[in-house]
Amino acid sequence: MKLSHFPAIALTLSIALLPITARSEEKTFAQLTAAADQGDAETQYRMGQAYILGTGVKKSPAKAYEYMQKAAGQGHADATGGIGYFHANGLIVKKDLAAAAEWFRKGADKGGPRSQLNYGRALLHGRGVERNEAEALKWIQKALEQGLPHAQFAIGEFHFLGKYGYPQDYVKAREYLQKAADADHAPAQNMLGALYRHGQGVTLDFARAETWYRKAAEQGDIKAMSNLGQILGPDGADPTKHVEALKWLLLAHDQNEPMATKILNEILRTRPPEVVKEAQKQKSEFKPRASLEGKGPVGAPAEK
């Protein structure tokens, strides 16, 4: 079976917040809590992030919202925009895309790069605000100029797809995607893998494609798990890769990735029982590693 499917890429509206850095990792949780309770806005913001994703603590949207409000109340730019995340998802507060967009705008006006990106995406897709492509791209560009990996990915994706006035240019796409991928942005790593897999803007290189797919798949990126399973080949010439390939496809299938499901429907019943059993075992043992998003939240609903 020839698995040469080119993955569909969907533009998403994601809430990009700041990863927890070495500054906070050097402190104990008690020290961080104390600093936040004493009014340190940056620590309050980071604590809010930690409680959204459960990074080192048990997930608590209520505590996340409390800390985010405290930081926003002190004028923290991306905490201000971060309040929009709760409104965008209907978390703790009623879902209200207009309120979300307004919080993103407030944070963007304060200079928060994540807020700038999120406000730009709200404008781009008309989520809670009148669609305005030109204004959207201005805000995304501001986030890009601050070196935000999520913005680097966005511009790379625009070049990859040839959308929003950006010409389809795989060389340019690789330039931006590489920066985001090097910062451990999983969707950028997956898309970079696709470029190497198909030789678009780069020399065809399956080894590099596998490397980038793997980096993203290990973070739990659904498309990357499917793509890695395909490139390893569950029924390919190298039997030593069959179990791992099947594991990644099963993981992607469990999250309703269509190509993984299609492949499994075609080949699963022909796989040796011992291979399927081992792949299922490895699937159950899989735990995604900390990611750019996992070091601090988080994603908002995908564009339908």
C-alpha positions, -999 to 999 in steps of 0.1 A, spaced: 0 0 0 14 33 -10 10 59 17 17 92 0 -12 112 13 -5 149 17 -20 160 50 -47 186 48 -38 217 68 -66 236 86 -62 271 98 -70 273 134 -77 300 160 -54 292 188 -48 310 220 -11 313 223 2 321 258 37 323 272 56 291 280 69 287 315 106 295 313 137 288 333 129 317 355 98 300 370 112 264 367 140 273 391 115 281 418 95 256 439 57 256 435 55 271 470 78 300 460 58 306 429 25 306 448 40 330 474 53 354 446 19 353 429 0 360 461 24 389 469 13 405 437 39 396 411 20 399 378 43 378 357 41 349 382 3 353 385 1 350 347 23 319 347 3 303 375 -28 309 355 -12 291 326 -1 262 348 -36 257 362 -52 257 328 -31 228 315 -22 211 347 15 218 343 29 207 376 -5 211 393 -39 197 391 -60 214 364 -82 241 378 -99 265 354 -113 284 384 -78 290 398 -64 297 364 -91 324 359 -84 339 393 -47 342 387 -52 355 351 -76 382 364 -51 393 391 -23 397 365 -47 414 340 -58 438 368 -22 449 371 -20 456 334 -1 425 323 -6 425 285 -9 388 277 -29 381 309 -53 408 297 -56 390 264 -56 357 283 -90 366 298 -102 362 262 -93 326 262 -120 319 289 -146 338 270 -137 321 237 -141 286 253 -169 293 277 -147 283 305 -157 297 339 -175 325 321 -203 323 295 -190 317 260 -189 351 242 -167 356 212 -173 393 211 -160 396 247 -131 373 238 -121 395 209 -124 427 230 -100 412 256 -76 402 229 -77 437 216 -70 452 250 -40 429 254 -28 436 219 -30 474 225 -8 469 255 18 451 233 13 415 243 25 394 213 1 365 221 -28 389 224 -18 405 191 -18 371 174 -51 361 189 -67 394 180 -53 391 145 -68 357 142 -102 368 155 -102 396 129 -90 372 102 -119 347 108 -145 372 120 -149 356 154 -165 380 177 -156 409 156 -162 421 120 -138 403 96 -110 426 85 -82 408 67 -59 438 63 -62 448 100 -58 411 110 -25 408 92 -12 440 108 -16 425 142 -2 391 133 28 410 118 33 428 152 34 394 170 58 381 144 81 411 149 83 401 186 95 367 177 64 347 187 67 311 174 30 309 169 31 339 147 61 325 128 40 294 122 10 315 111 30 333 84 47 300 74 13 285 70 0 314 49 29 309 25 24 271 25 -12 275 15 -9 307 -5 -36 325 15 -45 360 27 -24 378 1 7 357 7 19 339 -25 23 301 -22 60 299 -16 74 268 -1 109 283 4 94 312 24 71 288 42 102 267 53 120 298 65 92 307 90 83 272 98 119 263 107 120 291 132 88 280 149 98 243 147 132 251 164 111 266 192 93 233 196 60 244 179 44 211 171 22 221 141 52 239 126 73 207 130 46 187 113 43 210 84 81 212 81 80 174 79 55 176 51 78 199 31 107 174 34 84 145 27 73 160 -6 104 180 -15 86 213 -15 109 242 -11 136 218 1 154 187 -11 133 156 -7 145 140 25 124 112 42 148 110 71 143 147 80 106 143 74 105 115 99 126 135 124 102 165 123 71 144 123 85 125 153 92 157 173 56 168 168 41 134 173 58 130 206 40 162 217 7 146 208 1 164 176 -27 144 158 -16 151 122 20 144 130 11 111 146 -8 101 115 20 113 92 47 95 112 27 63 111 24 66 73 60 74 66 72 45 89 48 22 71 26 -3 90 29 -27 61 61 -14 45 93 -31 35 109 -28 69 91 -51 94 110 -36 123 89 -4 119 55 -21 116 47 -19 153 57 17 158 39 28 126 7 11 138 10 26 173 11 61 158 -18 54 135 -39 40 164 -32 71 185 -42 94 156 -73 72 149 -84 75 186 -86 113 180 -106 109 148 -78 117 123 -94 107 90 -64 94 71 -52 72 100 -87 58 103 -88 52 65 -55 33 66 -64 12 96 -97 2 80 -78 -10 50 -49 -29 66 -56 -36 103 -73 -69 98 -43 -82 77 -17 -73 104 -3 -102 124 -21 -105 158 12 -101 177 20 -69 159 -14 -54 167 -12 -65 203 22 -49 208 11 -17 190 -19 -15 212 3 -20 243 27 8 231 -3 31 224 -16 26 259 18 35 274 22 67 253 24 99 272 31 131 252 61 151 263 59 187 274 55 210 244 56 246 236 19 248 244 23 224 273 48 247 291 19 272 292 -15 270 276 -34 265 253 -56 260 223 -90 275 215 -117 260 193 -106 252 158 -122 271 130 -150 251 116 
